[in-house]
């Protein structure tokens, strides 16, 4: 049985329908194996929120912005949460990278998560 550190997209109950339009494909990576994972994130001009959570026997130690987007802003809004917001009027592709470190029963490591944002 594998243990995963997973990226979860959480939309609060008070979120607008535009915020709920953010979709990210394919979460799941092994932090202790120092994974490099790439995800496609499709969203509208309201951007996308990311919250990193745990499953199994994992502890998150840190999350940091590794590479900032060229066509928007990426803000760390909490210890393990982020908000990507495209520049006003921007549509197209943008990329950013978040670095997540943690510990599981198998060991400690960090994973580099690349998000290819498609702003519609």
C-alpha positions in Angstrom: 0.0 0.0 0.0 1.4 3.4 -1.0 1.3 6.5 1.1 0.7 9.8 -0.8 1.1 13.4 0.0 -1.8 14.9 -2.0 -2.6 18.3 -3.3 -6.3 19.1 -2.7 -8.3 21.8 -4.4 -10.7 23.2 -1.8 -13.5 25.5 -2.7 -15.0 27.2 0.3 -18.8 27.3 0.7 -18.7 31.0 0.2 -16.8 30.8 -3.1 -18.3 32.3 -6.2 -19.1 30.1 -9.2 -16.0 31.5 -10.9 -13.7 30.2 -8.2 -15.3 26.8 -8.5 -14.3 26.8 -12.2 -10.7 25.9 -11.2 -9.9 22.3 -12.1 -6.6 20.4 -11.6 -6.0 17.0 -13.1 -4.2 14.2 -11.4 -3.1 14.7 -7.8 -0.7 12.3 -6.0 3.0 12.1 -5.5 5.4 10.3 -3.1 7.2 12.9 -1.1 9.8 10.5 0.2 10.8 9.7 -3.4 11.4 13.3 -4.2 8.9 13.3 -7.1 8.6 15.7 -9.9 4.9 16.0 -10.8 3.3 18.1 -13.5 -0.4 19.0 -13.4 -2.7 20.8 -15.8 -4.8 23.5 -14.1 -7.7 25.0 -16.1 -9.3 28.1 -14.7 -11.0 31.4 -15.4 -9.7 34.9 -14.6 -10.5 34.4 -10.9 -7.5 32.0 -10.6 -7.0 28.9 -8.5 -6.5 28.0 -4.8 -4.3 25.2 -3.7 -4.3 23.6 -0.2 -2.0 20.7 0.6 -3.2 18.1 3.0 -2.1 14.7 4.2 -3.3 11.1 3.9 -1.9 8.1 5.7 1.1 8.7 8.0 2.5 11.9 6.5 3.5 15.1 8.1 4.0 18.3 5.9 7.1 20.2 7.0 7.0 23.0 4.6 5.7 24.4 1.3 7.4 27.2 -0.7 7.0 28.9 -4.0 9.9 27.7 -6.1 9.1 29.4 -9.4 6.6 32.3 -9.8 4.3 32.6 -12.7 5.1 35.1 -15.5 1.5 36.1 -16.2 0.0 36.4 -12.8 0.7 36.2 -9.1 1.1 33.3 -6.7 0.6 34.1 -3.1 1.1 31.9 -0.1 -2.2 32.4 1.8 -1.5 30.0 4.7 1.1 27.6 5.9 0.1 25.1 3.3 -2.2 27.0 0.9 -1.6 29.2 -2.2 -3.6 31.4 -4.5 -2.7 31.8 -8.2 -4.3 34.9 -9.8 -3.7 35.7 -13.5 -3.0 39.3 -14.6 -6.1 41.3 -15.5 -7.2 40.5 -19.1 -4.7 37.6 -19.4 -5.8 34.4 -21.1 -3.5 31.6 -22.2 -0.8 29.5 -20.6 1.2 30.2 -17.5 3.5 28.0 -15.3 4.4 28.0 -11.6 6.1 25.6 -9.3 5.4 24.8 -5.6 7.9 22.8 -3.5 6.4 20.5 -0.8 8.4 18.7 1.9 7.2 16.1 4.3 7.8 12.9 6.2 6.1 9.5 5.9 6.8 6.1 7.4 9.2 5.5 4.5 11.3 8.6 4.9 11.6 12.3 4.3 11.7 14.1 1.1 10.5 17.0 -1.0 8.5 17.0 -4.3 8.5 19.7 -7.0 5.0 20.3 -8.3 4.7 22.1 -11.6 1.3 23.6 -12.5 0.7 24.4 -16.2 -2.1 26.9 -15.8 -4.6 27.4 -18.7 -6.5 30.6 -18.1 -9.7 30.7 -20.2 
